[in-house]
Structure formats: structure tokens, C-alpha cells
Amino acid sequence: MVPSACKLFTGIDDPRVVGRITHSLAEILFAALCATLCGFGCCDGYAQFARAKVDFLRRYLPYEQGFRIKRRAYG
């Protein structure tokens, strides 16, 4: 199932501005899916999951940039 999910995500067009992104859309969606399946339900939870499980995630997609430990302030 995991490799087919990765293929599905890599086929989605990414509307973001090239040069202003760190991770591919497929990397973001795959990490969010895995985090959701593990019970995380918000962006901070997704980031926490991705940092903790980067070795697992790299089995399927490169995640060459790793994951920064940076909290953004909203509002």
C-alpha cells in the first residue's frame, strides 16, 4: 500500500512557487497521511511525527532537506 500511495502523491500537480519550497508536495502529503494514521491531527503534530519518524519516511521518499525544528507564529 505505501509505495502505491507514494505514486499517487507524486502524480499531483504542485501549484506552489518553485524556489520557495523545501519539500515536494508528495513528501508533505505522505508525511501528513502517516501522521494522521498514527493519531496526529494538526500541523504541529504532523511536524512532530515527521521529525521523529524521518528514517521511516525516507524508506519511501527522499526527504533530502530533513525537518527543521522551527515553530511558526500565526495570527
Secondary structure as UniProt FT lines:
FT   HELIX           2..10
FT   TURN            18..19
FT   HELIX           25..37
FT   TURN            38..39
FT   HELIX           43..52
FT   HELIX           54..57
FT   TURN            58..60
FT   TURN            64..65
//
